[in-house]
Amino acid sequence: MMLQNEYLNETIPPEMTDGSTDKMVIHGRFGELRFGPNNLVRLPKGLFGFAAYHNFGLANFPKQEFRNFKILQCLEDPTLSFLVLPLDPDSGLIARKDFEEIYEQLEIHREDGAVLLILTVRRQGEQSVISANLRAPIFLDTRRHVGRQCVLSNPEYSIQHVL
């Protein structure tokens, strides 16, 4: 799978940060979320199905019992947000070689790389089931605050891996 590096060759636009440390406040479906320059993310190609949206903030989930989860909040539309899970590369859910391949293609240095899994929550009877899309994670360059959702070529990765 070849990717064009132009997708990550940009940084957060100046109008998103204006060099200040002020926090942007978004009132979305998870409540009031605050974003400063350090937790902004630019997705130049957007997400699959949401290509028109490029500017996001990454916030901690407001409830302590879900502290491992994050919220990827669209800054252009407060009604658009995603529950995500930062993926530990040593978890074994995605092979290290697949991480390395995408990092190389996107020119992300390993120490600057991070991966987010998009989660879905659905009801099955009385329980909620959380699943992760292992097939199309979001790869982030944490130094440049830029990312890209990529489809991994290994067909064994599930789009609904139950957590």
N, C-alpha and C positions, 0 to 999 in steps of 0.2 A: 504494500500500500504506500503510495507516494503522496506526500502532502507538500503543498507549496509553502515555503517559509514566510511568504509575504503575510500570511495570516497572523503571525505573531510579531511582525516587525513594526510594532507601534506600541506606544505606552498610553497611559491614562491621559485623555485630552485635558489641556489646562483648564477648560471651563468647568471640569468636574471637581477640581481641587483649588484652583486659583492660588495655590501656594500657601493657603492658610491651614490652620489646624481646626477650623470650625467643623462642627458635625452637621451632617445632613440628616434630617429627621423624616422618616417615611411612616405613615400610618397605613399599615396593610393588614392582611388577614391574620397575622401573628401578633398584632398590636403595634406599639410604637417601637421602631427600630432606629438606631443612630449609627451613622456611618461617617468615618473620618477618612483622610487620605490613605491610611494604612490598610483599610479593609474594602477598598474599591477594586473592582475587577472589570476589565473591558473584554468583551467577547466579540471580536470584529465580525464574525460570521453568525453571531447569535447562537441559539440552541436549536436543535432539530424541532421543527414545527413553530419556532418563534424567531425566525431569522431577522425580523425587523427590530428586535431589541438587542442592544449592544452594551449597555451600561448597567452594572449590577453592584450590589454591596453584599458582603458576606458577614453575617451576624451569628452570634451564639443563639441557640434556641432558648427562649425565655424561661422555660420550666426546667428546674434543676435536675429532675429525674431523667431528662433527655439531653443532658449536657454533652453527650458525644455527637449529637446532631448539630447541624448548622442550617441557616436559612440563606438561600441565594435569592436576594430580593432585587427585582427589576427597579431601577431608579427612574425609568421613563413611564412606568405604569404601576402604581402601587397595588393594583389588584393581582399582579403577576409575581408569584414567588414559588420557590421550589425547596422542598426539604432535601438536604444533601448530607452525605456522610463522608468526612475525610477518610481516605483509604490508606492504611498502613501498608507500605510496600512489602513488608514481611508477613502479611496476613495469609498469603497464599491464595487469595481469591483471584488475583490476576498474576500471571507469571512475571517474574522480574525481567525476563528478556523482552516481554511486550511493553513494559514500562520504558525500558532502555531504548527500544526501537522508536517509540513515539517521541521521547525526549530528544533523541538524535534528529529525527525528521523536523521537529519544531524548534530545534536549536535551543533547548532548555538545558541548562546545566543541572546535573543531578541534585546538587545542594539547593538549587532554586526551584525544584519541581515539587508539585503537589497534585494529588488526584482527588477529585470529588465524584462520588456516586450519587446519581439522582435516585431518590426514593419515592415509592408510592405506598400509600396506606389504604387498605381496603378492608371492609367488614366481611368476616366469614362467621355467620351465626352471631354469637355473643362476643366474639373476639375480633381484635384488629390484627391484621397481618401486614407486616412491613416487608417490602421486597426492594431489592436494589437492581439497577440496570448495570450489569457487569460488562455488557457488550459495547456500550457507548458512554464511557466516563468522560469527565471534563478534566483536561490536563491544564494546569496552571503554571505560569512562570511567576513565582512570587516576587521576584526582584522587579520585574517590569509591570506587574499587576495586569497581565494579559493571559487569556486562555482560549482553548478551543475544545469543543466536544468532538471526539473521534470515535469512529466505529472500528473496533479491533477485528482483525481478520480471522481470528480463531473462532469457529462456529460453536465451540463448546461453552463459551461464555453466555450465560442466560440473561435475558432481559428482565426476568422476574425471579431473581435469586432471593429466596426467603431468608431473612435474617433471624 
